Amino acid sequence: MLNTSTHGARSALPTVLIVHGLFGSARNWGAIARRLSSDRQVVTVDMRNHADSPWYPTHSYADLAEDLAQVVDAIEGPVDVVGHSMGGKAAMQLALTHPDKVNRLVVADIAPVAYGHSQNHLIAAMRSLDLAGLDSRSEADRHLAGTIEDPGVRAFLLQSLDLKSNPPRWRLNLDVLESEMDKITGWPGTDGRYEGPVLFLAGALSDYVQPEHRAKIKRLFPAAKQAKLPGAGHWLHADRPREFEAALRAFLD
């Protein structure tokens, strides 16, 4: 089963399951999970091929949804689910294929569509980093700056660099994530409908959720509401954490 981190205690409110995006981990969501856990239990997961969860040879959304279904069963759900980017697609797949396991769904800055971009250039940059002798993230950041201009992206990726390992290593299954990239940026075309409450929360500065996606969203999630978080890009929970938390609470409560 996936590695999980639990915050807070069970209460009258449903447990919240938080699902990270590509190259992320449960740890990325620790601050928001701790704040949300003031009145409910919050569980964060490391997705397969990420961080402390098992590495597998495949990374399809059918795989990811079944992994999440196992976690929900262990929690004795149903649960409220919050998924960002890749995690948002996995959460949508879970809701469409196991609707009985999901009370409410929050999809953060992603739509149920295939995207034309690839993130394999980031995998190439991570592979190009000579890990031998690295002893600080600042040193790793200087080397990565030659291939990744955005300091925020470098900082995000470096959270998955394990410097305590000898030798240092990436806590990501880069080979499988690269080979399965078309599935990750794609969408499996899942049939069905999830009738429960859904919030599609996009970053106002992001272009991941477009007006032309609305018809597809409504067809799969007829009760869906859509909102934008001002001043936030794709990593809206990192750009505007307090506002993101407030939006979650307003919807989940």
C-alpha positions as protocol buffer text, in pm:
chain_id: "A"
residue {
  index: 1
  type: MET
  ca { x: 0 y: 0 z: 0 }
}
residue {
  index: 2
  type: LEU
  ca { x: 102 y: 362 z: -44 }
}
residue {
  index: 3
  type: ASN
  ca { x: 299 y: 533 z: 229 }
}
residue {
  index: 4
  type: THR
  ca { x: 72 y: 767 z: 426 }
}
residue {
  index: 5
  type: SER
  ca { x: 103 y: 1039 z: 690 }
}
residue {
  index: 6
  type: THR
  ca { x: -185 y: 1105 z: 928 }
}
residue {
  index: 7
  type: HIS
  ca { x: -258 y: 1439 z: 1093 }
}
residue {
  index: 8
  type: GLY
  ca { x: -519 y: 1496 z: 1362 }
}
residue {
  index: 9
  type: ALA
  ca { x: -784 y: 1263 z: 1499 }
}
residue {
  index: 10
  type: ARG
  ca { x: -1107 y: 1121 z: 1360 }
}
residue {
  index: 11
  type: SER
  ca { x: -1403 y: 1351 z: 1419 }
}
residue {
  index: 12
  type: ALA
  ca { x: -1761 y: 1401 z: 1306 }
}
residue {
  index: 13
  type: LEU
  ca { x: -1619 y: 1554 z: 986 }
}
residue {
  index: 14
  type: PRO
  ca { x: -1504 y: 1319 z: 708 }
}
residue {
  index: 15
  type: THR
  ca { x: -1135 y: 1239 z: 682 }
}
residue {
  index: 16
  type: VAL
  ca { x: -958 y: 1440 z: 411 }
}
residue {
  index: 17
  type: LEU
  ca { x: -723 y: 1255 z: 175 }
}
residue {
  index: 18
  type: ILE
  ca { x: -465 y: 1478 z: 1 }
}
residue {
  index: 19
  type: VAL
  ca { x: -303 y: 1354 z: -322 }
}
residue {
  index: 20
  type: HIS
  ca { x: 9 y: 1530 z: -451 }
}
residue {
  index: 21
  type: GLY
  ca { x: 115 y: 1597 z: -809 }
}
residue {
  index: 22
  type: LEU
  ca { x: 401 y: 1476 z: -1028 }
}
residue {
  index: 23
  type: PHE
  ca { x: 745 y: 1485 z: -858 }
}
residue {
  index: 24
  type: GLY
  ca { x: 576 y: 1573 z: -527 }
}
residue {
  index: 25
  type: SER
  ca { x: 523 y: 1392 z: -198 }
}
residue {
  index: 26
  type: ALA
  ca { x: 307 y: 1387 z: 112 }
}
residue {
  index: 27
  type: ARG
  ca { x: 567 y: 1608 z: 278 }
}
residue {
  index: 28
  type: ASN
  ca { x: 493 y: 1893 z: 36 }
}
residue {
  index: 29
  type: TRP
  ca { x: 145 y: 1915 z: 189 }
}
residue {
  index: 30
  type: GLY
  ca { x: 247 y: 1890 z: 554 }
}
residue {
  index: 31
  type: ALA
  ca { x: 174 y: 2250 z: 653 }
}
residue {
  index: 32
  type: ILE
  ca { x: -172 y: 2259 z: 496 }
}
residue {
  index: 33
  type: ALA
  ca { x: -254 y: 1912 z: 633 }
}
residue {
  index: 34
  type: ARG
  ca { x: -157 y: 2017 z: 985 }
}
residue {
  index: 35
  type: ARG
  ca { x: -373 y: 2329 z: 969 }
}
residue {
  index: 36
  type: LEU
  ca { x: -671 y: 2144 z: 826 }
}
residue {
  index: 37
  type: SER
  ca { x: -637 y: 1879 z: 1096 }
}
residue {
  index: 38
  type: SER
  ca { x: -750 y: 2122 z: 1369 }
}
residue {
  index: 39
  type: ASP
  ca { x: -1101 y: 1976 z: 1344 }
}
residue {
  index: 40
  type: ARG
  ca { x: -1070 y: 1663 z: 1131 }
}
residue {
  index: 41
  type: GLN
  ca { x: -833 y: 1385 z: 1035 }
}
residue {
  index: 42
  type: VAL
  ca { x: -615 y: 1452 z: 731 }
}
residue {
  index: 43
  type: VAL
  ca { x: -419 y: 1181 z: 548 }
}
residue {
  index: 44
  type: THR
  ca { x: -152 y: 1261 z: 291 }
}
residue {
  index: 45
  type: VAL
  ca { x: -4 y: 999 z: 59 }
}
residue {
  index: 46
  type: ASP
  ca { x: 313 y: 941 z: -137 }
}
residue {
  index: 47
  type: MET
  ca { x: 194 y: 822 z: -478 }
}
residue {
  index: 48
  type: ARG
  ca { x: 354 y: 516 z: -636 }
}
residue {
  index: 49
  type: ASN
  ca { x: 702 y: 579 z: -778 }
}
residue {
  index: 50
  type: HIS
  ca { x: 737 y: 879 z: -545 }
}
residue {
  index: 51
  type: ALA
  ca { x: 908 y: 930 z: -208 }
}
residue {
  index: 52
  type: ASP
  ca { x: 852 y: 641 z: 36 }
}
residue {
  index: 53
  type: SER
  ca { x: 585 y: 450 z: -156 }
}
residue {
  index: 54
  type: PRO
  ca { x: 664 y: 136 z: -357 }
}
residue {
  index: 55
  type: TRP
  ca { x: 808 y: 159 z: -706 }
}
residue {
  index: 56
  type: TYR
  ca { x: 610 y: -19 z: -979 }
}
residue {
  index: 57
  type: PRO
  ca { x: 670 y: -64 z: -1353 }
}
residue {
  index: 58
  type: THR
  ca { x: 350 y: 123 z: -1451 }
}
residue {
  index: 59
  type: HIS
  ca { x: 200 y: 462 z: -1369 }
}
residue {
  index: 60
  type: SER
  ca { x: -145 y: 482 z: -1528 }
}
residue {
  index: 61
  type: TYR
  ca { x: -443 y: 660 z: -1375 }
}
residue {
  index: 62
  type: ALA
  ca { x: -616 y: 323 z: -1335 }
}
residue {
  index: 63
  type: ASP
  ca { x: -316 y: 218 z: -1123 }
}
residue {
  index: 64
  type: LEU
  ca { x: -316 y: 538 z: -921 }
}
residue {
  index: 65
  type: ALA
  ca { x: -690 y: 523 z: -854 }
}
residue {
  index: 66
  type: GLU
  ca { x: -669 y: 165 z: -731 }
}
residue {
  index: 67
  type: ASP
  ca { x: -380 y: 262 z: -502 }
}
residue {
  index: 68
  type: LEU
  ca { x: -600 y: 537 z: -356 }
}
residue {
  index: 69
  type: ALA
  ca { x: -895 y: 300 z: -321 }
}
residue {
  index: 70
  type: GLN
  ca { x: -680 y: 76 z: -101 }
}
residue {
  index: 71
  type: VAL
  ca { x: -591 y: 374 z: 118 }
}
residue {
  index: 72
  type: VAL
  ca { x: -958 y: 476 z: 150 }
}
residue {
  index: 73
  type: ASP
  ca { x: -1048 y: 122 z: 254 }
}
residue {
  index: 74
  type: ALA
  ca { x: -771 y: 127 z: 517 }
}
residue {
  index: 75
  type: ILE
  ca { x: -902 y: 460 z: 648 }
}
residue {
  index: 76
  type: GLU
  ca { x: -1252 y: 307 z: 653 }
}
residue {
  index: 77
  type: GLY
  ca { x: -1385 y: 580 z: 423 }
}
residue {
  index: 78
  type: PRO
  ca { x: -1560 y: 732 z: 238 }
}
residue {
  index: 79
  type: VAL
  ca { x: -1340 y: 1042 z: 249 }
}
residue {
  index: 80
  type: ASP
  ca { x: -1315 y: 1392 z: 111 }
}
residue {
  index: 81
  type: VAL
  ca { x: -1040 y: 1396 z: -154 }
}
residue {
  index: 82
  type: VAL
  ca { x: -813 y: 1685 z: -253 }
}
residue {
  index: 83
  type: GLY
  ca { x: -589 y: 1621 z: -555 }
}
residue {
  index: 84
  type: HIS
  ca { x: -344 y: 1853 z: -727 }
}
residue {
  index: 85
  type: SER
  ca { x: -235 y: 1818 z: -1093 }
}
residue {
  index: 86
  type: MET
  ca { x: -146 y: 1449 z: -1144 }
}
residue {
  index: 87
  type: GLY
  ca { x: -305 y: 1385 z: -806 }
}
residue {
  index: 88
  type: GLY
  ca { x: -616 y: 1567 z: -925 }
}
residue {
  index: 89
  type: LYS
  ca { x: -645 y: 1333 z: -1222 }
}
residue {
  index: 90
  type: ALA
  ca { x: -593 y: 1032 z: -996 }
}
residue {
  index: 91
  type: ALA
  ca { x: -863 y: 1167 z: -762 }
}
residue {
  index: 92
  type: MET
  ca { x: -1103 y: 1219 z: -1054 }
}
residue {
  index: 93
  type: GLN
  ca { x: -1038 y: 863 z: -1171 }
}
residue {
  index: 94
  type: LEU
  ca { x: -1107 y: 739 z: -817 }
}
residue {
  index: 95
  type: ALA
  ca { x: -1437 y: 929 z: -802 }
}
residue {
  index: 96
  type: LEU
  ca { x: -1548 y: 802 z: -1144 }
}
residue {
  index: 97
  type: THR
  ca { x: -1460 y: 437 z: -1079 }
}
residue {
  index: 98
  type: HIS
  ca { x: -1528 y: 418 z: -702 }
}
residue {
  index: 99
  type: PRO
  ca { x: -1787 y: 690 z: -635 }
}
residue {
  index: 100
  type: ASP
  ca { x: -1888 y: 527 z: -307 }
}
residue {
  index: 101
  type: LYS
  ca { x: -1544 y: 601 z: -163 }
}
residue {
  index: 102
  type: VAL
  ca { x: -1559 y: 981 z: -221 }
}
residue {
  index: 103
  type: ASN
  ca { x: -1779 y: 1227 z: -25 }
}
residue {
  index: 104
  type: ARG
  ca { x: -1652 y: 1547 z: -181 }
}
residue {
  index: 105
  type: LEU
  ca { x: -1380 y: 1613 z: -435 }
}
residue {
  index: 106
  type: VAL
  ca { x: -1148 y: 1910 z: -482 }
}
residue {
  index: 107
  type: VAL
  ca { x: -948 y: 1912 z: -806 }
}
residue {
  index: 108
  type: ALA
  ca { x: -664 y: 2165 z: -793 }
}
residue {
  index: 109
  type: ASP
  ca { x: -552 y: 2319 z: -1124 }
}
residue {
  index: 110
  type: ILE
  ca { x: -609 y: 2034 z: -1366 }
}
residue {
  index: 111
  type: ALA
  ca { x: -887 y: 1919 z: -1599 }
}
residue {
  index: 112
  type: PRO
  ca { x: -995 y: 1571 z: -1719 }
}
residue {
  index: 113
  type: VAL
  ca { x: -821 y: 1617 z: -2053 }
}
residue {
  index: 114
  type: ALA
  ca { x: -496 y: 1520 z: -2222 }
}
residue {
  index: 115
  type: TYR
  ca { x: -226 y: 1787 z: -2226 }
}
residue {
  index: 116
  type: GLY
  ca { x: 29 y: 1826 z: -2503 }
}
residue {
  index: 117
  type: HIS
  ca { x: 327 y: 1912 z: -2286 }
}
residue {
  index: 118
  type: SER
  ca { x: 578 y: 1672 z: -2133 }
}
residue {
  index: 119
  type: GLN
  ca { x: 777 y: 1699 z: -1813 }
}
residue {
  index: 120
  type: ASN
  ca { x: 1056 y: 1474 z: -1938 }
}
residue {
  index: 121
  type: HIS
  ca { x: 1285 y: 1776 z: -1972 }
}
residue {
  index: 122
  type: LEU
  ca { x: 1277 y: 1801 z: -1591 }
}
residue {
  index: 123
  type: ILE
  ca { x: 1364 y: 1432 z: -1564 }
}
residue {
  index: 124
  type: ALA
  ca { x: 1656 y: 1490 z: -1800 }
}
residue {
  index: 125
  type: ALA
  ca { x: 1772 y: 1779 z: -1581 }
}
residue {
  index: 126
  type: MET
  ca { x: 1754 y: 1566 z: -1268 }
}
residue {
  index: 127
  type: ARG
  ca { x: 1946 y: 1287 z: -1439 }
}
residue {
  index: 128
  type: SER
  ca { x: 2214 y: 1532 z: -1553 }
}
residue {
  index: 129
  type: LEU
  ca { x: 2291 y: 1631 z: -1194 }
}
residue {
  index: 130
  type: ASP
  ca { x: 2608 y: 1456 z: -1077 }
}
residue {
  index: 131
  type: LEU
  ca { x: 2505 y: 1327 z: -734 }
}
residue {
  index: 132
  type: ALA
  ca { x: 2850 y: 1202 z: -634 }
}
residue {
  index: 133
  type: GLY
  ca { x: 2988 y: 1416 z: -355 }
}
residue {
  index: 134
  type: LEU
  ca { x: 2684 y: 1642 z: -325 }
}
residue {
  index: 135
  type: ASP
  ca { x: 2641 y: 1756 z: 34 }
}
residue {
  index: 136
  type: SER
  ca { x: 2399 y: 2050 z: 15 }
}
residue {
  index: 137
  type: ARG
  ca { x: 2084 y: 2151 z: -166 }
}
residue {
  index: 138
  type: SER
  ca { x: 2237 y: 2488 z: -242 }
}
residue {
  index: 139
  type: GLU
  ca { x: 2515 y: 2317 z: -437 }
}
residue {
  index: 140
  type: ALA
  ca { x: 2260 y: 2100 z: -621 }
}
residue {
  index: 141
  type: ASP
  ca { x: 2054 y: 2411 z: -696 }
}
residue {
  index: 142
  type: ARG
  ca { x: 2355 y: 2586 z: -853 }
}
residue {
  index: 143
  type: HIS
  ca { x: 2411 y: 2290 z: -1085 }
}
residue {
  index: 144
  type: LEU
  ca { x: 2042 y: 2259 z: -1178 }
}
residue {
  index: 145
  type: ALA
  ca { x: 2025 y: 2631 z: -1258 }
}
residue {
  index: 146
  type: GLY
  ca { x: 2209 y: 2558 z: -1583 }
}
residue {
  index: 147
  type: THR
  ca { x: 1913 y: 2358 z: -1715 }
}
residue {
  index: 148
  type: ILE
  ca { x: 1615 y: 2483 z: -1510 }
}
residue {
  index: 149
  type: GLU
  ca { x: 1578 y: 2861 z: -1497 }
}
residue {
  index: 150
  type: ASP
  ca { x: 1284 y: 2886 z: -1257 }
}
residue {
  index: 151
  type: PRO
  ca { x: 1413 y: 2883 z: -896 }
}
residue {
  index: 152
  type: GLY
  ca { x: 1071 y: 2773 z: -769 }
}
residue {
  index: 153
  type: VAL
  ca { x: 1074 y: 2465 z: -990 }
}
residue {
  index: 154
  type: ARG
  ca { x: 1429 y: 2382 z: -879 }
}
residue {
  index: 155
  type: ALA
  ca { x: 1333 y: 2417 z: -513 }
}
residue {
  index: 156
  type: PHE
  ca { x: 1030 y: 2193 z: -565 }
}
residue {
  index: 157
  type: LEU
  ca { x: 1232 y: 1919 z: -737 }
}
residue {
  index: 158
  type: LEU
  ca { x: 1509 y: 1934 z: -479 }
}
residue {
  index: 159
  type: GLN
  ca { x: 1263 y: 1839 z: -207 }
}
residue {
  index: 160
  type: SER
  ca { x: 1284 y: 1489 z: -361 }
}
residue {
  index: 161
  type: LEU
  ca { x: 1664 y: 1474 z: -341 }
}
residue {
  index: 162
  type: ASP
  ca { x: 1781 y: 1249 z: -55 }
}
residue {
  index: 163
  type: LEU
  ca { x: 2116 y: 1384 z: 55 }
}
residue {
  index: 164
  type: LYS
  ca { x: 2132 y: 1149 z: 357 }
}
residue {
  index: 165
  type: SER
  ca { x: 2156 y: 847 z: 130 }
}
residue {
  index: 166
  type: ASN
  ca { x: 2506 y: 730 z: 41 }
}
residue {
  index: 167
  type: PRO
  ca { x: 2540 y: 814 z: -240 }
}
residue {
  index: 168
  type: PRO
  ca { x: 2264 y: 1079 z: -265 }
}
residue {
  index: 169
  type: ARG
  ca { x: 1964 y: 972 z: -473 }
}
residue {
  index: 170
  type: TRP
  ca { x: 1637 y: 1098 z: -615 }
}
residue {
  index: 171
  type: ARG
  ca { x: 1335 y: 967 z: -426 }
}
residue {
  index: 172
  type: LEU
  ca { x: 1157 y: 932 z: -761 }
}
residue {
  index: 173
  type: ASN
  ca { x: 1138 y: 641 z: -1003 }
}
residue {
  index: 174
  type: LEU
  ca { x: 1263 y: 852 z: -1292 }
}
residue {
  index: 175
  type: ASP
  ca { x: 1278 y: 562 z: -1541 }
}
residue {
  index: 176
  type: VAL
  ca { x: 910 y: 472 z: -1503 }
}
residue {
  index: 177
  type: LEU
  ca { x: 789 y: 831 z: -1478 }
}
residue {
  index: 178
  type: GLU
  ca { x: 971 y: 904 z: -1804 }
}
residue {
  index: 179
  type: SER
  ca { x: 839 y: 597 z: -1986 }
}
residue {
  index: 180
  type: GLU
  ca { x: 482 y: 659 z: -1862 }
}
residue {
  index: 181
  type: MET
  ca { x: 485 y: 1036 z: -1921 }
}
residue {
  index: 182
  type: ASP
  ca { x: 227 y: 1020 z: -2200 }
}
residue {
  index: 183
  type: LYS
  ca { x: -15 y: 852 z: -1959 }
}
residue {
  index: 184
  type: ILE
  ca { x: 60 y: 1108 z: -1686 }
}
residue {
  index: 185
  type: THR
  ca { x: -2 y: 1411 z: -1907 }
}
residue {
  index: 186
  type: GLY
  ca { x: -287 y: 1231 z: -2081 }
}
residue {
  index: 187
  type: TRP
  ca { x: -633 y: 1126 z: -1968 }
}
residue {
  index: 188
  type: PRO
  ca { x: -767 y: 770 z: -1993 }
}
residue {
  index: 189
  type: GLY
  ca { x: -1106 y: 871 z: -2134 }
}
residue {
  index: 190
  type: THR
  ca { x: -1292 y: 714 z: -1844 }
}
residue {
  index: 191
  type: ASP
  ca { x: -1668 y: 680 z: -1888 }
}
residue {
  index: 192
  type: GLY
  ca { x: -1920 y: 737 z: -1612 }
}
residue {
  index: 193
  type: ARG
  ca { x: -2025 y: 1026 z: -1392 }
}
residue {
  index: 194
  type: TYR
  ca { x: -1956 y: 1129 z: -1037 }
}
residue {
  index: 195
  type: GLU
  ca { x: -2269 y: 1295 z: -902 }
}
residue {
  index: 196
  type: GLY
  ca { x: -2124 y: 1421 z: -575 }
}
residue {
  index: 197
  type: PRO
  ca { x: -2002 y: 1774 z: -492 }
}
residue {
  index: 198
  type: VAL
  ca { x: -1685 y: 1877 z: -677 }
}
residue {
  index: 199
  type: LEU
  ca { x: -1480 y: 2195 z: -673 }
}
residue {
  index: 200
  type: PHE
  ca { x: -1239 y: 2264 z: -959 }
}
residue {
  index: 201
  type: LEU
  ca { x: -1008 y: 2524 z: -808 }
}
residue {
  index: 202
  type: ALA
  ca { x: -763 y: 2676 z: -1057 }
}
residue {
  index: 203
  type: GLY
  ca { x: -480 y: 2923 z: -1017 }
}
residue {
  index: 204
  type: ALA
  ca { x: -579 y: 3253 z: -1179 }
}
residue {
  index: 205
  type: LEU
  ca { x: -229 y: 3281 z: -1328 }
}
residue {
  index: 206
  type: SER
  ca { x: -227 y: 2922 z: -1458 }
}
residue {
  index: 207
  type: ASP
  ca { x: -340 y: 2802 z: -1801 }
}
residue {
  index: 208
  type: TYR
  ca { x: -411 y: 2440 z: -1706 }
}
residue {
  index: 209
  type: VAL
  ca { x: -790 y: 2481 z: -1684 }
}
residue {
  index: 210
  type: GLN
  ca { x: -937 y: 2651 z: -1990 }
}
residue {
  index: 211
  type: PRO
  ca { x: -1295 y: 2758 z: -2080 }
}
residue {
  index: 212
  type: GLU
  ca { x: -1311 y: 2483 z: -2343 }
}
residue {
  index: 213
  type: HIS
  ca { x: -1266 y: 2224 z: -2067 }
}
residue {
  index: 214
  type: ARG
  ca { x: -1594 y: 2317 z: -1897 }
}
residue {
  index: 215
  type: ALA
  ca { x: -1817 y: 2095 z: -2110 }
}
residue {
  index: 216
  type: LYS
  ca { x: -1601 y: 1788 z: -2036 }
}
residue {
  index: 217
  type: ILE
  ca { x: -1595 y: 1872 z: -1666 }
}
residue {
  index: 218
  type: LYS
  ca { x: -1973 y: 1908 z: -1651 }
}
residue {
  index: 219
  type: ARG
  ca { x: -2030 y: 1586 z: -1843 }
}
residue {
  index: 220
  type: LEU
  ca { x: -1823 y: 1380 z: -1597 }
}
residue {
  index: 221
  type: PHE
  ca { x: -1899 y: 1585 z: -1285 }
}
residue {
  index: 222
  type: PRO
  ca { x: -2244 y: 1741 z: -1325 }
}
residue {
  index: 223
  type: ALA
  ca { x: -2244 y: 1901 z: -979 }
}
residue {
  index: 224
  type: ALA
  ca { x: -1903 y: 2063 z: -1030 }
}
residue {
  index: 225
  type: LYS
  ca { x: -1834 y: 2421 z: -931 }
}
residue {
  index: 226
  type: GLN
  ca { x: -1537 y: 2612 z: -1071 }
}
residue {
  index: 227
  type: ALA
  ca { x: -1338 y: 2889 z: -906 }
}
residue {
  index: 228
  type: LYS
  ca { x: -1004 y: 3065 z: -948 }
}
residue {
  index: 229
  type: LEU
  ca { x: -757 y: 3157 z: -677 }
}
residue {
  index: 230
  type: PRO
  ca { x: -628 y: 3513 z: -738 }
}
residue {
  index: 231
  type: GLY
  ca { x: -252 y: 3557 z: -757 }
}
residue {
  index: 232
  type: ALA
  ca { x: -184 y: 3183 z: -781 }
}
residue {
  index: 233
  type: GLY
  ca { x: -21 y: 2980 z: -1055 }
}
residue {
  index: 234
  type: HIS
  ca { x: -18 y: 2603 z: -1105 }
}
residue {
  index: 235
  type: TRP
  ca { x: 125 y: 2536 z: -758 }
}
residue {
  index: 236
  type: LEU
  ca { x: -161 y: 2732 z: -604 }
}
residue {
  index: 237
  type: HIS
  ca { x: -128 y: 2568 z: -262 }
}
residue {
  index: 238
  type: ALA
  ca { x: 231 y: 2694 z: -242 }
}
residue {
  index: 239
  type: ASP
  ca { x: 164 y: 3035 z: -400 }
}
residue {
  index: 240
  type: ARG
  ca { x: -135 y: 3122 z: -181 }
}
residue {
  index: 241
  type: PRO
  ca { x: -144 y: 2866 z: 103 }
}
residue {
  index: 242
  type: ARG
  ca { x: -377 y: 3054 z: 338 }
}
residue {
  index: 243
  type: GLU
  ca { x: -623 y: 3141 z: 64 }
}
residue {
  index: 244
  type: PHE
  ca { x: -608 y: 2783 z: -65 }
}
residue {
  index: 245
  type: GLU
  ca { x: -681 y: 2650 z: 284 }
}
residue {
  index: 246
  type: ALA
  ca { x: -973 y: 2892 z: 322 }
}
residue {
  index: 247
  type: ALA
  ca { x: -1120 y: 2776 z: -10 }
}
residue {
  index: 248
  type: LEU
  ca { x: -1089 y: 2412 z: 97 }
}
residue {
  index: 249
  type: ARG
  ca { x: -1259 y: 2478 z: 429 }
}
residue {
  index: 250
  type: ALA
  ca { x: -1542 y: 2674 z: 269 }
}
residue {
  index: 251
  type: PHE
  ca { x: -1615 y: 2388 z: 29 }
}
residue {
  index: 252
  type: LEU
  ca { x: -1551 y: 2088 z: 254 }
}
residue {
  index: 253
  type: ASP
  ca { x: -1750 y: 2234 z: 544 }
}
